[in-house]
Every structure is written in structure tokens, then in C-alpha cells.
Amino acid sequence: VYKGAVYLPWGPFPAVALMPLFTFVGTLSDRVYTALFGALNVGIFYLVLIELYRYLQRKRDSFLYVLTLFFGFGTVHFSMTTIARVWFTSQVLSLTPFLCSLLFLIRFLYTKKPVFYIISFGFFLLAFMGRVWYIFFLPTYVLLLLTTTLNRKQLSSIALFVFIFSMIVFRFYGLYNFRRFGSVFETGYNYQRESQEFISARAQFGRYNPRYFLQNVWYELLNPVMVSYTFPFISADKMGNGLFATSPLFLLLFFIPKVYKKYKWFILSCSAGVLFFVMQTLLFFGTGYSQFGHRYLLEIIPFLILLIVCALPYINKKLVYVTLIFSLFFHSMGAVWLVMNY
């Protein structure tokens, strides 16, 4: 709340993306348009996987469908598209341009055509206009560009367009903030109304503090889901349940060292962005309450699955399918649990 008006502490992209839909279709339930964008995300992610297979020079196989299914129904993305609260909607809609960005980024890696990197960075900036935390993935984009063989003319053209696009977006975002809060740097988080669970923590230790690290490691990565004898057969924690507990297929990430030498720069580049992003969530005062799984990790999920694809030749197929089944069970029941307990 600021000067008697109510604002959302996020960027304008989700609202702008919905304008054409509301203009031509009319008023829609938030559950409908969040689910529509969620379905679109799954389709785009399938195309991202196809591009990755081309980059890795692999023939398409059944794992394309397995990992698409996993992304759509075995991760926190599923419950976020079904519950449709405004903070979920913000993340789901902002993920759409980010997935488009990954699509063109990977195409750039094997074609080495600057136009694809420029398009990718444009979509990346759109995602940033929805969720400012996407900026933590910038190291990935820089490293992948620098490790691709390009001549000076190609690099200059990319740098020029990236600079122009960035200036346009930053000026627009700054004006957006200034018109709302009188400052180009104020996104609204300093006026945000938090859940009662986190008000005292922020007042005492601030928005970011190392004191939150162990708490967030537990809720983001480790906190297990309890099994129940009554439908929906699980009992979760609204503060968050661990990534590896709710989506055990991510345990396959531990096979990455087997392919590190072969895909060294791709793995390092993707890991750099993930590391920067995760570190800021681990130091953050909130946990994303209420949720099933951990919604603050939604943005890194595409990168984590891409890394798993790299290691697939060294992973037993049965292990993939077993972890997939558990992931699908937890998140399908978790979505039901969240609806029942929201």
C-alpha cells in the first residue's frame, strides 16, 4: 500500500501479456489464464528440449516426453498453475518469455547466428520485466556467449543490440516505478504487506541475512513430505517442502560429474546462473508461504532439467522412471492438498 493505493510489487509483464486476452475474450478467471500460460510453458519447454538434443547431437528418444511430463506435472510448476494466486500467476506468466529465451539461446549455441542470441536476450529482458530475480541468470548468458566461437563483427552486433534493448527496458521499468512510487529504483517491495509469519523476521534482521540460510536450505531443498492414510495421502508444509523430496527425479543431477568434461562450459554456464539465483533465495527472509514444494525455485527448474539431459546416457532408465513416478505422485497429490488447505 502506497499513498492510499494498492500495487503489486512485481514488474508489468504479466499484466501487459494479459491485456490482449482480456481485450478480445473479456473477463476470465485467474485460474483459467494461469492454466493457459502453464500449458503453454509445457509446450515451449518441449521445444527447448528438442533444441538441446540438436545441440548435443543426439537422436530424439522417449526421454523427451518423460522430461516434458516431469516439468509439467512433477515439479512445483503444476500446483502453481492450478491454484492461481496472484503471486503464482506472476511467476508462471514470467516463466513463459524465459522459456522462449532458452529456446533461442540453445539454437544460438549450435547455429552460432547472432540473431538468435539477440532474440533470446530480448525474451530474457521480458522475463526480467515480470520478475527482477531473473537478472541473477545473467552470468549464464554472458558465459555462453563468451565460450561460443564468434568473430569481432558478430560480437559487436550482439553487444549493440543487447545494449539498446537493455536501455529501453531499464528506462521503461524505471518510469513504471517512478510513476507508482516516486523512485526509479523502488519496485514496491519496501511497502509490501508480508504474511504474519515473516513480519518479525524482516523487522529484526532485514530482507537478506545469513541467519536465514539454514532455514531456507531445509525448506527449499530437504524438508520431506509426510505420508498420510487419508486422501490425498500426503501431509505437506506450507512453509515449503524440499526440491529433492517432492521432485526426486532431481536426484539425477548427481550424475552430472560423469559428463562434466564433455559438456564443461555448458554445465558451468548453466550452474553459474543457478548458483547466483539460489544463493539469493537462501539468504531471503521469506519462504514463499503458502505452497506445495518450493515456488521460489520455479525459475531454476528448466536449467536443472537441461543439466539432467546432459547426463542421461549415464543414468539407468529404470531409475529415471522410478523417480518420475514418485515426482508425479507427490505433485499431483500436492496440488490437491494445496487446494484443500489453502
C-alpha positions as CSV (number, residue, x, y, z in Angstrom):
1,V,0.0,0.0,0.0
2,Y,1.4,3.4,-1.0
3,K,-0.3,6.7,-0.5
4,G,-3.7,5.1,-0.3
5,A,-3.4,2.9,-3.5
6,V,-2.7,-0.8,-3.7
7,Y,0.1,-2.0,-6.1
8,L,1.8,-5.3,-6.9
9,P,5.5,-5.5,-6.1
10,W,6.4,-7.1,-9.4
11,G,7.1,-6.0,-12.9
12,P,4.5,-5.1,-15.5
13,F,5.0,-8.0,-18.0
14,P,2.2,-10.4,-16.7
15,A,-0.4,-7.6,-16.8
16,V,0.7,-6.5,-20.3
17,A,0.7,-10.1,-21.5
18,L,-2.9,-10.5,-20.4
19,M,-4.2,-7.3,-22.0
20,P,-4.8,-8.8,-25.5
21,L,-6.6,-11.8,-23.9
22,F,-8.9,-9.5,-21.8
23,T,-9.5,-7.2,-24.8
24,F,-10.6,-9.9,-27.2
25,V,-12.1,-12.6,-24.9
26,G,-13.3,-10.5,-21.9
27,T,-13.1,-11.1,-18.2
28,L,-11.6,-14.5,-17.3
29,S,-11.0,-16.4,-14.1
30,D,-7.4,-16.1,-12.9
31,R,-7.4,-20.0,-12.8
32,V,-8.2,-20.1,-16.5
33,Y,-5.5,-17.8,-17.8
34,T,-2.8,-19.1,-15.3
35,A,-3.6,-22.6,-16.5
36,L,-3.4,-21.5,-20.1
37,F,0.0,-20.0,-19.7
38,G,1.1,-23.0,-17.7
39,A,0.1,-25.3,-20.6
40,L,1.9,-23.0,-23.0
41,N,5.0,-23.3,-20.8
42,V,5.0,-27.1,-21.0
43,G,4.7,-26.9,-24.8
44,I,7.6,-24.4,-25.1
45,F,9.7,-26.5,-22.7
46,Y,9.3,-29.5,-25.0
47,L,10.7,-27.4,-27.9
48,V,13.6,-26.3,-25.6
49,L,14.4,-30.0,-25.1
50,I,14.3,-30.6,-28.8
51,E,16.8,-27.8,-29.3
52,L,19.0,-29.2,-26.6
53,Y,19.1,-32.6,-28.3
54,R,20.2,-30.9,-31.5
55,Y,22.9,-29.0,-29.7
56,L,24.1,-32.3,-28.0
57,Q,23.8,-34.1,-31.4
58,R,21.5,-36.8,-30.0
59,K,18.6,-38.6,-31.6
60,R,15.2,-37.9,-30.2
61,D,14.1,-40.6,-27.7
62,S,11.4,-41.3,-25.1
63,F,13.1,-39.1,-22.5
64,L,11.9,-36.0,-24.4
65,Y,8.4,-36.9,-23.4
66,V,9.4,-38.2,-19.9
67,L,11.2,-34.9,-19.0
68,T,8.4,-32.8,-20.5
69,L,5.9,-34.7,-18.4
70,F,8.1,-34.2,-15.4
71,F,8.3,-30.5,-15.9
72,G,4.6,-30.2,-16.4
73,F,3.3,-32.4,-13.6
74,G,6.3,-33.5,-11.4
75,T,7.5,-30.1,-10.3
76,V,6.2,-27.1,-8.4
77,H,5.0,-25.6,-11.7
78,F,2.0,-27.9,-11.6
79,S,0.4,-26.7,-8.4
80,M,1.3,-23.1,-9.2
81,T,-0.8,-23.3,-12.4
82,T,-3.8,-24.9,-10.7
83,I,-4.1,-22.7,-7.6
84,A,-3.7,-19.4,-9.4
85,R,-3.0,-16.9,-6.7
86,V,-1.6,-13.6,-8.0
87,W,2.0,-14.4,-6.8
88,F,1.8,-17.8,-8.5
89,T,0.4,-16.2,-11.7
90,S,3.2,-13.7,-11.7
91,Q,5.8,-16.5,-11.7
92,V,4.0,-18.7,-14.2
93,L,3.5,-15.9,-16.8
94,S,7.0,-14.6,-16.3
95,L,8.4,-18.0,-17.0
96,T,6.9,-18.0,-20.5
97,P,9.3,-15.5,-22.0
98,F,12.2,-17.0,-20.1
99,L,11.5,-20.4,-21.7
100,C,11.3,-18.7,-25.1
101,S,14.7,-17.1,-24.3
102,L,16.2,-20.6,-23.5
103,L,14.8,-21.9,-26.8
104,F,16.6,-19.3,-28.9
105,L,19.7,-19.3,-26.6
106,I,20.3,-23.0,-27.3
107,R,19.6,-22.6,-31.0
108,F,22.3,-19.9,-31.0
109,L,24.8,-22.4,-29.4
110,Y,24.7,-24.8,-32.4
111,T,24.0,-22.3,-35.2
112,K,26.3,-19.5,-34.0
113,K,24.0,-17.0,-35.6
114,P,23.9,-13.7,-33.6
115,V,20.3,-13.1,-34.4
116,F,19.2,-16.0,-32.2
117,Y,21.2,-14.6,-29.2
118,I,19.7,-11.2,-29.7
119,I,16.2,-12.6,-29.8
120,S,17.0,-14.8,-26.7
121,F,18.2,-11.7,-24.8
122,G,15.1,-9.8,-25.8
123,F,12.9,-12.5,-24.2
124,F,15.2,-12.6,-21.2
125,L,14.5,-8.9,-20.6
126,L,10.8,-9.6,-20.9
127,A,11.1,-12.2,-18.2
128,F,13.0,-9.7,-16.1
129,M,10.1,-7.3,-16.6
130,G,8.0,-9.8,-14.8
131,R,10.4,-11.0,-12.1
132,V,13.5,-8.9,-11.4
133,W,15.3,-12.0,-9.9
134,Y,15.9,-13.3,-13.5
135,I,18.8,-10.9,-13.5
136,F,20.7,-13.5,-11.5
137,F,20.8,-15.7,-14.6
138,L,22.8,-13.0,-16.5
139,P,26.1,-14.8,-15.8
140,T,24.8,-17.8,-17.8
141,Y,24.1,-15.7,-20.8
142,V,27.4,-13.9,-20.7
143,L,29.4,-17.2,-20.3
144,L,27.6,-19.0,-23.1
145,L,28.3,-16.0,-25.4
146,L,31.9,-15.8,-24.5
147,T,32.5,-19.5,-24.9
148,T,31.0,-19.6,-28.4
149,T,33.4,-19.0,-31.3
150,L,32.4,-15.7,-32.9
151,N,34.3,-13.1,-34.8
152,R,34.6,-9.5,-33.7
153,K,31.9,-8.2,-36.0
154,Q,29.4,-10.7,-34.7
155,L,30.2,-9.9,-31.1
156,S,29.9,-6.2,-31.8
157,S,26.5,-6.6,-33.4
158,I,25.3,-8.6,-30.4
159,A,26.7,-6.1,-27.9
160,L,25.0,-3.2,-29.7
161,F,21.5,-4.8,-29.7
162,V,21.9,-6.1,-26.2
163,F,22.8,-2.5,-25.0
164,I,19.9,-0.9,-26.9
165,F,17.3,-3.5,-25.7
166,S,18.6,-3.2,-22.1
167,M,18.4,0.6,-22.1
168,I,14.8,0.5,-23.4
169,V,13.7,-2.0,-20.8
170,F,15.5,-0.3,-17.9
171,R,14.1,3.1,-18.8
172,F,10.6,1.7,-19.1
173,Y,10.9,-0.1,-15.9
174,G,12.3,2.9,-14.2
175,L,9.4,5.1,-15.4
176,Y,7.0,2.4,-14.3
177,N,8.4,2.5,-10.8
178,F,8.7,6.3,-10.7
179,R,5.0,6.8,-11.7
180,R,4.0,4.4,-8.9
181,F,6.4,5.2,-6.0
182,G,8.3,8.3,-7.0
183,S,11.6,6.5,-7.4
184,V,13.0,4.6,-10.4
185,F,14.6,2.0,-8.0
186,E,11.5,1.3,-5.9
187,T,9.7,-1.8,-7.1
188,G,7.3,-1.8,-4.2
189,Y,8.9,-4.4,-2.0
190,N,9.7,-1.9,0.7
191,Y,5.9,-1.3,1.0
192,Q,4.9,-5.0,0.7
193,R,2.4,-6.5,3.2
194,E,4.0,-9.8,4.2
195,S,2.5,-12.8,5.9
196,Q,2.4,-12.5,9.6
197,E,5.0,-15.4,9.8
198,F,7.7,-13.2,8.3
199,I,7.0,-9.7,9.5
200,S,9.0,-10.0,12.7
201,A,11.9,-11.7,10.9
202,R,12.2,-8.9,8.4
203,A,11.9,-6.2,11.1
204,Q,14.6,-7.8,13.2
205,F,17.2,-9.0,10.5
206,G,16.2,-7.3,7.3
207,R,15.2,-8.7,3.9
208,Y,18.5,-10.5,3.3
209,N,20.6,-12.0,6.1
210,P,22.9,-15.1,6.5
211,R,20.7,-16.0,9.5
212,Y,18.0,-17.3,7.1
213,F,20.4,-19.7,5.3
214,L,19.9,-22.9,7.2
215,Q,16.2,-22.4,7.5
216,N,15.9,-21.9,3.7
217,V,18.1,-24.9,2.9
218,W,15.7,-27.0,4.9
219,Y,12.5,-25.7,3.3
220,E,13.9,-25.3,-0.2
221,L,15.9,-28.5,-0.6
222,L,15.3,-31.0,2.2
223,N,12.0,-30.8,4.1
224,P,10.3,-34.2,3.4
225,V,6.7,-34.8,2.6
226,M,4.8,-36.9,5.2
227,V,2.7,-39.8,4.0
228,S,-1.0,-39.9,5.2
229,Y,-3.5,-42.7,5.3
230,T,-6.3,-40.4,4.1
231,F,-6.8,-38.7,0.8
232,P,-4.7,-37.1,-0.7
233,F,-2.3,-39.4,1.1
234,I,0.3,-36.8,1.9
235,S,0.7,-34.1,4.5
236,A,2.9,-31.2,3.4
237,D,4.3,-28.0,5.0
238,K,3.0,-24.6,3.7
239,M,6.4,-23.2,4.6
240,G,7.8,-25.4,1.8
241,N,8.9,-28.9,1.1
242,G,12.4,-29.7,-0.3
243,L,13.1,-29.8,-4.1
244,F,14.7,-33.2,-3.8
245,A,11.9,-34.5,-1.5
246,T,9.0,-33.5,-3.7
247,S,10.7,-34.0,-7.1
248,P,13.1,-36.9,-6.5
249,L,14.0,-37.0,-10.2
250,F,16.3,-34.1,-9.5
251,L,18.5,-36.5,-7.6
252,L,19.7,-37.5,-11.1
253,L,21.7,-34.2,-11.0
254,F,24.3,-36.1,-9.0
255,F,25.3,-37.9,-12.3
256,I,26.5,-34.6,-13.8
257,P,30.1,-35.2,-12.8
258,K,30.2,-38.2,-15.3
259,V,29.7,-35.8,-18.2
260,Y,31.5,-32.7,-16.9
261,K,34.5,-32.9,-19.2
262,K,32.3,-33.5,-22.3
263,Y,30.0,-30.5,-21.7
264,K,32.2,-28.5,-19.4
265,W,31.3,-25.0,-20.5
266,F,27.6,-25.6,-20.9
267,I,27.4,-27.2,-17.4
268,L,29.5,-24.4,-15.9
269,S,27.4,-21.7,-17.6
270,C,24.1,-23.1,-16.5
271,S,25.3,-23.9,-13.0
272,A,26.6,-20.3,-12.6
273,G,23.2,-18.8,-13.1
274,V,21.5,-21.4,-10.9
275,L,24.1,-20.8,-8.1
276,F,23.6,-17.0,-8.2
277,F,19.8,-17.4,-8.2
278,V,19.7,-20.0,-5.4
279,M,22.0,-18.1,-3.1
280,Q,19.8,-15.0,-3.1
281,T,16.8,-17.2,-2.2
282,L,18.7,-18.9,0.6
283,L,19.5,-15.6,2.2
284,F,15.9,-14.2,1.8
285,F,13.7,-13.7,4.8
286,G,10.6,-15.4,3.3
287,T,10.0,-19.0,2.2
288,G,7.2,-18.5,-0.3
289,Y,4.3,-19.4,2.1
290,S,1.7,-20.9,1.2
291,Q,2.8,-23.5,-1.3
292,F,3.5,-27.2,-2.1
293,G,7.1,-27.8,-2.9
294,H,9.0,-24.5,-3.1
295,R,7.8,-21.9,-5.5
296,Y,10.9,-19.7,-5.2
297,L,12.9,-22.4,-7.1
298,L,10.5,-22.5,-10.1
299,E,12.8,-20.3,-12.2
300,I,15.8,-22.7,-11.9
301,I,13.8,-25.9,-12.8
302,P,14.3,-25.5,-16.6
303,F,18.1,-25.3,-16.1
304,L,18.2,-28.3,-13.8
305,I,16.3,-30.4,-16.3
306,L,18.7,-29.3,-19.1
307,L,21.6,-30.4,-16.9
308,I,20.0,-33.8,-16.4
309,V,19.6,-34.2,-20.1
310,C,23.4,-33.9,-20.4
311,A,23.8,-36.8,-18.0
312,L,21.1,-39.1,-19.4
313,P,23.5,-41.6,-21.2
314,Y,25.0,-42.5,-17.9
315,I,21.7,-42.9,-16.0
316,N,19.8,-46.2,-15.7
317,K,16.4,-45.9,-17.4
318,K,14.6,-47.7,-14.6
319,L,16.0,-45.1,-12.2
320,V,14.6,-42.3,-14.4
321,Y,11.1,-43.9,-14.5
322,V,11.0,-44.7,-10.7
323,T,11.9,-41.1,-9.7
324,L,9.5,-39.8,-12.3
325,I,6.6,-41.8,-10.8
326,F,7.3,-40.5,-7.3
327,S,7.6,-36.9,-8.6
328,L,4.3,-37.2,-10.4
329,F,2.6,-38.7,-7.4
330,F,3.9,-36.1,-4.9
331,H,3.0,-33.1,-7.1
332,S,-0.4,-34.3,-8.3
333,M,-1.4,-35.1,-4.7
334,G,0.3,-31.9,-3.6
335,A,-1.8,-29.8,-5.9
336,V,-4.9,-31.4,-4.4
337,W,-3.6,-30.9,-0.8
338,L,-2.9,-27.3,-1.6
339,V,-6.4,-26.7,-2.9
340,M,-7.9,-28.4,0.2
341,N,-5.7,-26.5,2.6
342,Y,-5.2,-23.1,1.1
